[in-house]
Amino acid sequence: MLEIFEQEATNVITTVITLLPDLLGAVLMLLLGWLLARFLRMAITRLARAFNTLVAGRFYGTNSEFARIPTTVQQLLGATVFWATILVFVAVSVRLMGFDGVAHWLERLVVYLPSLLSGGLIIIAGAIIGSASRKLITHAAETADIARPELLGQSSQVAFIVVGLIIGLGQIGVDVTFLIMLFGIVLATVLAGFSLAFGLGAKPLVENLIANQHLKLLVKPGQQVACGSLHGRVLEFTATGVLLETEHGRTLLPAKLFMEQSLSLITSEKKDGN
């Protein structure tokens, strides 16, 4: 019994001694990978902070600081680079230990890693560009005094995020056919809704524009006209209306009113001297 125990112990010690160089090599490889991963994560984070400092110093006091990289994005980039590096060195270490099955699986994952990283970077870039476009378009809309500037900015942000997500998932290898179809349907529905709302909202404006063009062929500034119960002298034509001088003062009438009601041109009659 003692001899069997001694034989097994000898076999274990022999195996450990045999695997010791590979084990030490794997441990050193993991340590090297951990150090390199920490260095790359620190380098990525510092580069992002340096970029933000440059942007803040160059565009201080302006609205151009939208180009700054958010802190969450910095941390996400650093973590992605860190774990990608760790994964590569783990695959190498497992191969050194002789675990061919696990090493083969990890190596396939490492080969797939560039597509995964590029897809993730595209998605992150879409989020960054979307955030920047939201601030830029909102500021431009506020400067141009456009109604609901926040809605325009948020719409542009969502569009960039969705496009980045679709392209990124496609780069990773996910079938995005359904997402593309869904995005196309939603976009077509939104555009149709905007077109319908614009058409209904612009109907009075279009009617006045067309009526104003016809009215200019019949009436000239300075003429006396009567439209319904109102009468006065035409002072000028605006883009969509007619400015009259009446007995009560100046009155601006929509041009389509002259087409909907009876219009009379008042001419002065010459009196005979007889």
C-alpha positions as a Markdown table, in Angstrom:
| # | Residue | x | y | z |
|---|---|---|---|---|
| 1 | Met | 0.0 | 0.0 | 0.0 |
| 2 | Leu | 2.8 | 2.4 | 0.9 |
| 3 | Glu | 4.6 | 1.5 | -2.3 |
| 4 | Ile | 1.5 | 2.5 | -4.3 |
| 5 | Phe | 1.2 | 5.8 | -2.5 |
| 6 | Glu | 4.9 | 6.5 | -3.1 |
| 7 | Gln | 4.5 | 5.7 | -6.8 |
| 8 | Glu | 1.5 | 8.0 | -7.2 |
| 9 | Ala | 3.3 | 10.8 | -5.4 |
| 10 | Thr | 6.3 | 10.3 | -7.6 |
| 11 | Asn | 4.1 | 10.5 | -10.7 |
| 12 | Val | 2.5 | 13.7 | -9.5 |
| 13 | Ile | 5.8 | 15.3 | -8.7 |
| 14 | Thr | 7.2 | 14.2 | -12.0 |
| 15 | Thr | 4.2 | 15.7 | -13.8 |
| 16 | Val | 4.4 | 19.0 | -11.9 |
| 17 | Ile | 8.2 | 19.2 | -12.7 |
| 18 | Thr | 7.5 | 18.5 | -16.3 |
| 19 | Leu | 4.7 | 21.1 | -16.5 |
| 20 | Leu | 6.5 | 23.6 | -14.4 |
| 21 | Pro | 8.3 | 25.4 | -17.3 |
| 22 | Asp | 5.0 | 25.7 | -19.2 |
| 23 | Leu | 3.2 | 26.8 | -16.0 |
| 24 | Leu | 5.8 | 29.4 | -15.3 |
| 25 | Gly | 5.6 | 30.6 | -18.9 |
| 26 | Ala | 1.8 | 30.8 | -18.8 |
| 27 | Val | 1.9 | 32.8 | -15.5 |
| 28 | Leu | 4.5 | 35.1 | -16.9 |
| 29 | Met | 2.5 | 35.6 | -20.0 |
| 30 | Leu | -0.6 | 36.4 | -18.0 |
| 31 | Leu | 1.4 | 38.9 | -15.9 |
| 32 | Leu | 2.8 | 40.5 | -19.0 |
| 33 | Gly | -0.7 | 40.7 | -20.5 |
| 34 | Trp | -2.2 | 42.2 | -17.4 |
| 35 | Leu | 0.6 | 44.9 | -17.3 |
| 36 | Leu | 0.2 | 45.6 | -21.0 |
| 37 | Ala | -3.6 | 45.8 | -20.6 |
| 38 | Arg | -3.4 | 48.3 | -17.7 |
| 39 | Phe | -0.9 | 50.4 | -19.7 |
| 40 | Leu | -3.1 | 50.5 | -22.8 |
| 41 | Arg | -6.2 | 51.3 | -20.7 |
| 42 | Met | -4.3 | 54.1 | -19.0 |
| 43 | Ala | -3.0 | 55.4 | -22.4 |
| 44 | Ile | -6.5 | 55.4 | -23.9 |
| 45 | Thr | -8.0 | 57.2 | -20.9 |
| 46 | Arg | -5.2 | 59.8 | -20.9 |
| 47 | Leu | -5.4 | 60.4 | -24.6 |
| 48 | Ala | -9.2 | 61.0 | -24.3 |
| 49 | Arg | -8.6 | 63.4 | -21.4 |
| 50 | Ala | -5.9 | 65.2 | -23.3 |
| 51 | Phe | -8.3 | 65.6 | -26.3 |
| 52 | Asn | -11.0 | 67.0 | -24.0 |
| 53 | Thr | -8.5 | 69.4 | -22.5 |
| 54 | Leu | -7.4 | 70.6 | -26.0 |
| 55 | Val | -11.0 | 71.1 | -27.1 |
| 56 | Ala | -11.9 | 72.9 | -23.9 |
| 57 | Gly | -8.9 | 75.2 | -24.2 |
| 58 | Arg | -9.4 | 75.9 | -27.9 |
| 59 | Phe | -13.1 | 76.5 | -27.8 |
| 60 | Tyr | -13.5 | 77.9 | -24.3 |
| 61 | Gly | -16.6 | 80.0 | -23.9 |
| 62 | Thr | -18.2 | 78.7 | -27.1 |
| 63 | Asn | -20.7 | 76.0 | -27.9 |
| 64 | Ser | -18.1 | 73.9 | -29.7 |
| 65 | Glu | -17.3 | 71.8 | -26.7 |
| 66 | Phe | -19.8 | 69.3 | -28.0 |
| 67 | Ala | -16.8 | 67.5 | -29.4 |
| 68 | Arg | -15.6 | 66.4 | -26.0 |
| 69 | Ile | -15.6 | 62.7 | -25.3 |
| 70 | Pro | -17.9 | 61.8 | -22.4 |
| 71 | Thr | -16.5 | 60.2 | -19.3 |
| 72 | Thr | -18.6 | 57.1 | -19.7 |
| 73 | Val | -17.3 | 56.6 | -23.3 |
| 74 | Gln | -13.7 | 57.0 | -22.0 |
| 75 | Gln | -14.3 | 54.3 | -19.4 |
| 76 | Leu | -15.9 | 52.0 | -22.0 |
| 77 | Leu | -13.1 | 52.4 | -24.4 |
| 78 | Gly | -10.5 | 51.7 | -21.7 |
| 79 | Ala | -12.4 | 48.6 | -20.5 |
| 80 | Thr | -12.7 | 47.3 | -24.0 |
| 81 | Val | -9.0 | 47.6 | -24.7 |
| 82 | Phe | -8.1 | 46.1 | -21.3 |
| 83 | Trp | -10.2 | 43.0 | -21.6 |
| 84 | Ala | -9.4 | 42.5 | -25.3 |
| 85 | Thr | -5.7 | 42.4 | -24.4 |
| 86 | Ile | -6.3 | 40.1 | -21.5 |
| 87 | Leu | -8.2 | 37.7 | -23.7 |
| 88 | Val | -5.4 | 37.5 | -26.2 |
| 89 | Phe | -2.8 | 36.7 | -23.6 |
| 90 | Val | -5.1 | 34.2 | -21.9 |
| 91 | Ala | -5.4 | 32.3 | -25.2 |
| 92 | Val | -1.6 | 32.3 | -25.5 |
| 93 | Ser | -1.2 | 31.1 | -21.9 |
| 94 | Val | -3.7 | 28.3 | -22.4 |
| 95 | Arg | -1.9 | 27.2 | -25.5 |
| 96 | Leu | 1.4 | 27.1 | -23.5 |
| 97 | Met | -0.3 | 24.9 | -20.9 |
| 98 | Gly | -1.3 | 22.4 | -23.5 |
| 99 | Phe | -5.0 | 22.7 | -23.3 |
| 100 | Asp | -5.6 | 22.5 | -27.0 |
| 101 | Gly | -9.4 | 22.4 | -26.9 |
| 102 | Val | -9.8 | 25.5 | -24.8 |
| 103 | Ala | -7.0 | 27.2 | -26.7 |
| 104 | His | -8.7 | 26.5 | -30.0 |
| 105 | Trp | -12.0 | 28.0 | -28.7 |
| 106 | Leu | -10.2 | 31.1 | -27.3 |
| 107 | Glu | -8.2 | 31.5 | -30.5 |
| 108 | Arg | -11.5 | 31.5 | -32.6 |
| 109 | Leu | -12.8 | 34.2 | -30.2 |
| 110 | Val | -9.6 | 36.2 | -30.7 |
| 111 | Val | -9.9 | 36.0 | -34.5 |
| 112 | Tyr | -13.5 | 37.2 | -34.1 |
| 113 | Leu | -12.4 | 40.0 | -31.8 |
| 114 | Pro | -11.5 | 42.6 | -34.5 |
| 115 | Ser | -15.0 | 42.5 | -36.0 |
| 116 | Leu | -16.4 | 42.7 | -32.5 |
| 117 | Leu | -14.2 | 45.7 | -31.6 |
| 118 | Ser | -14.8 | 47.5 | -34.9 |
| 119 | Gly | -18.6 | 47.1 | -34.5 |
| 120 | Gly | -18.5 | 48.3 | -30.9 |
| 121 | Leu | -16.4 | 51.4 | -32.0 |
| 122 | Ile | -18.9 | 52.1 | -34.8 |
| 123 | Ile | -21.8 | 52.0 | -32.3 |
| 124 | Ile | -19.8 | 54.3 | -29.8 |
| 125 | Ala | -18.9 | 56.7 | -32.7 |
| 126 | Gly | -22.6 | 56.8 | -33.7 |
| 127 | Ala | -23.5 | 57.8 | -30.1 |
| 128 | Ile | -20.8 | 60.4 | -29.9 |
| 129 | Ile | -21.7 | 61.9 | -33.3 |
| 130 | Gly | -25.4 | 61.8 | -32.3 |
| 131 | Ser | -24.7 | 63.7 | -29.1 |
| 132 | Ala | -22.6 | 66.3 | -31.0 |
| 133 | Ser | -25.2 | 66.7 | -33.7 |
| 134 | Arg | -28.0 | 67.2 | -31.1 |
| 135 | Lys | -26.1 | 70.1 | -29.5 |
| 136 | Leu | -25.0 | 71.6 | -32.8 |
| 137 | Ile | -28.4 | 71.4 | -34.5 |
| 138 | Thr | -30.2 | 72.7 | -31.3 |
| 139 | His | -27.9 | 75.7 | -31.2 |
| 140 | Ala | -28.3 | 76.4 | -34.9 |
| 141 | Ala | -32.1 | 76.1 | -34.6 |
| 142 | Glu | -32.1 | 78.5 | -31.6 |
| 143 | Thr | -29.9 | 81.0 | -33.5 |
| 144 | Ala | -32.3 | 80.8 | -36.5 |
| 145 | Asp | -35.3 | 81.2 | -34.2 |
| 146 | Ile | -36.9 | 77.9 | -35.3 |
| 147 | Ala | -39.7 | 76.6 | -33.2 |
| 148 | Arg | -38.9 | 73.5 | -31.0 |
| 149 | Pro | -35.1 | 73.4 | -31.5 |
| 150 | Glu | -34.8 | 70.6 | -28.9 |
| 151 | Leu | -37.0 | 68.3 | -31.0 |
| 152 | Leu | -34.8 | 68.8 | -34.1 |
| 153 | Gly | -31.7 | 68.1 | -32.1 |
| 154 | Gln | -33.1 | 65.0 | -30.5 |
| 155 | Ser | -34.3 | 63.7 | -33.9 |
| 156 | Ser | -30.8 | 64.0 | -35.4 |
| 157 | Gln | -29.3 | 62.3 | -32.3 |
| 158 | Val | -31.7 | 59.4 | -32.6 |
| 159 | Ala | -31.0 | 59.1 | -36.3 |
| 160 | Phe | -27.2 | 58.9 | -35.8 |
| 161 | Ile | -27.5 | 56.4 | -33.0 |
| 162 | Val | -29.8 | 54.1 | -35.0 |
| 163 | Val | -27.6 | 54.2 | -38.1 |
| 164 | Gly | -24.5 | 53.6 | -36.0 |
| 165 | Leu | -26.2 | 50.7 | -34.2 |
| 166 | Ile | -27.3 | 49.1 | -37.5 |
| 167 | Ile | -23.9 | 49.4 | -39.1 |
| 168 | Gly | -22.1 | 48.3 | -35.9 |
| 169 | Leu | -24.3 | 45.1 | -35.5 |
| 170 | Gly | -23.8 | 44.4 | -39.2 |
| 171 | Gln | -20.0 | 44.6 | -38.7 |
| 172 | Ile | -20.2 | 42.3 | -35.8 |
| 173 | Gly | -22.1 | 39.7 | -37.9 |
| 174 | Val | -25.6 | 40.1 | -36.7 |
| 175 | Asp | -28.3 | 39.9 | -39.3 |
| 176 | Val | -29.7 | 43.5 | -39.4 |
| 177 | Thr | -32.2 | 43.0 | -42.3 |
| 178 | Phe | -35.1 | 43.2 | -39.9 |
| 179 | Leu | -33.7 | 46.3 | -38.2 |
| 180 | Ile | -33.2 | 48.0 | -41.6 |
| 181 | Met | -36.7 | 47.2 | -42.7 |
| 182 | Leu | -38.1 | 48.4 | -39.3 |
| 183 | Phe | -36.0 | 51.6 | -39.5 |
| 184 | Gly | -37.2 | 52.2 | -43.0 |
| 185 | Ile | -40.9 | 51.8 | -42.0 |
| 186 | Val | -40.5 | 54.0 | -39.0 |
| 187 | Leu | -38.7 | 56.7 | -41.1 |
| 188 | Ala | -41.3 | 56.5 | -43.9 |
| 189 | Thr | -44.1 | 56.9 | -41.3 |
| 190 | Val | -42.4 | 59.8 | -39.6 |
| 191 | Leu | -41.8 | 61.6 | -43.0 |
| 192 | Ala | -45.4 | 60.9 | -44.1 |
| 193 | Gly | -46.6 | 62.4 | -40.8 |
| 194 | Phe | -44.4 | 65.5 | -41.2 |
| 195 | Ser | -45.6 | 65.9 | -44.8 |
| 196 | Leu | -49.2 | 65.6 | -43.9 |
| 197 | Ala | -48.8 | 68.0 | -41.0 |
| 198 | Phe | -46.9 | 70.4 | -43.2 |
| 199 | Gly | -49.5 | 70.2 | -46.0 |
| 200 | Leu | -52.4 | 70.8 | -43.6 |
| 201 | Gly | -50.6 | 73.6 | -41.8 |
| 202 | Ala | -49.4 | 75.3 | -44.9 |
| 203 | Lys | -52.8 | 75.2 | -46.7 |
| 204 | Pro | -53.9 | 78.7 | -45.7 |
| 205 | Leu | -50.5 | 80.1 | -46.6 |
| 206 | Val | -50.6 | 78.5 | -50.0 |
| 207 | Glu | -54.1 | 79.7 | -50.6 |
| 208 | Asn | -53.1 | 83.3 | -49.8 |
| 209 | Leu | -50.0 | 83.1 | -51.9 |
| 210 | Ile | -51.9 | 82.0 | -55.0 |
| 211 | Ala | -54.7 | 84.5 | -54.4 |
| 212 | Asn | -52.2 | 87.3 | -54.0 |
| 213 | Gln | -50.7 | 86.5 | -57.4 |
| 214 | His | -54.1 | 86.7 | -59.1 |
| 215 | Leu | -55.0 | 89.8 | -57.2 |
| 216 | Lys | -52.0 | 91.7 | -58.4 |
| 217 | Leu | -53.2 | 91.2 | -62.0 |
| 218 | Leu | -56.5 | 93.0 | -61.2 |
| 219 | Val | -55.6 | 95.6 | -58.6 |
| 220 | Lys | -52.8 | 98.1 | -58.4 |
| 221 | Pro | -51.5 | 100.1 | -55.4 |
| 222 | Gly | -53.5 | 103.3 | -55.1 |
| 223 | Gln | -56.8 | 102.0 | -56.4 |
| 224 | Gln | -60.0 | 102.2 | -54.3 |
| 225 | Val | -61.5 | 98.8 | -53.8 |
| 226 | Ala | -64.5 | 97.3 | -51.9 |
| 227 | Cys | -64.4 | 93.8 | -50.5 |
| 228 | Gly | -67.6 | 92.8 | -48.7 |
| 229 | Ser | -68.3 | 95.5 | -46.1 |
| 230 | Leu | -64.8 | 97.0 | -46.3 |
| 231 | His | -63.6 | 99.5 | -48.7 |
| 232 | Gly | -60.5 | 101.6 | -48.9 |
| 233 | Arg | -57.4 | 102.4 | -50.9 |
| 234 | Val | -54.8 | 99.8 | -51.6 |
| 235 | Leu | -51.5 | 100.8 | -50.1 |
| 236 | Glu | -49.3 | 97.8 | -50.9 |
| 237 | Phe | -49.3 | 94.0 | -51.3 |
| 238 | Thr | -47.6 | 91.8 | -48.7 |
| 239 | Ala | -46.5 | 88.2 | -49.4 |
| 240 | Thr | -49.9 | 86.9 | -48.4 |
| 241 | Gly | -52.2 | 89.9 | -48.0 |
| 242 | Val | -53.3 | 93.4 | -49.0 |
| 243 | Leu | -52.8 | 96.5 | -46.9 |
| 244 | Leu | -55.8 | 98.8 | -47.2 |
| 245 | Glu | -56.2 | 102.4 | -45.9 |
| 246 | Thr | -59.8 | 102.6 | -44.7 |
| 247 | Glu | -61.7 | 105.2 | -42.7 |
| 248 | His | -60.8 | 103.3 | -39.6 |
| 249 | Gly | -57.1 | 103.2 | -40.4 |
| 250 | Arg | -54.8 | 100.7 | -42.0 |
| 251 | Thr | -56.2 | 97.2 | -42.3 |
| 252 | Leu | -54.3 | 94.1 | -43.5 |
| 253 | Leu | -56.6 | 91.6 | -45.2 |
| 254 | Pro | -55.6 | 88.0 | -46.3 |
| 255 | Ala | -55.5 | 87.8 | -50.1 |
| 256 | Lys | -57.9 | 84.8 | -50.3 |
| 257 | Leu | -60.6 | 87.0 | -48.8 |
| 258 | Phe | -60.8 | 89.0 | -52.0 |
| 259 | Met | -61.3 | 85.8 | -53.9 |
| 260 | Glu | -64.0 | 84.4 | -51.6 |
| 261 | Gln | -66.0 | 87.7 | -51.4 |
| 262 | Ser | -67.2 | 90.1 | -54.1 |
| 263 | Leu | -64.5 | 92.5 | -55.1 |
| 264 | Ser | -65.3 | 95.9 | -56.6 |
| 265 | Leu | -63.0 | 98.4 | -58.1 |
| 266 | Ile | -64.1 | 102.0 | -57.3 |
| 267 | Thr | -63.4 | 104.5 | -60.0 |
| 268 | Ser | -64.0 | 108.3 | -59.6 |
| 269 | Glu | -66.6 | 109.8 | -61.9 |
| 270 | Lys | -65.9 | 113.0 | -63.7 |
| 271 | Lys | -68.6 | 115.7 | -63.2 |
| 272 | Asp | -69.8 | 117.8 | -66.2 |
| 273 | Gly | -69.4 | 121.5 | -66.0 |
| 274 | Asn | -72.9 | 122.0 | -67.5 |
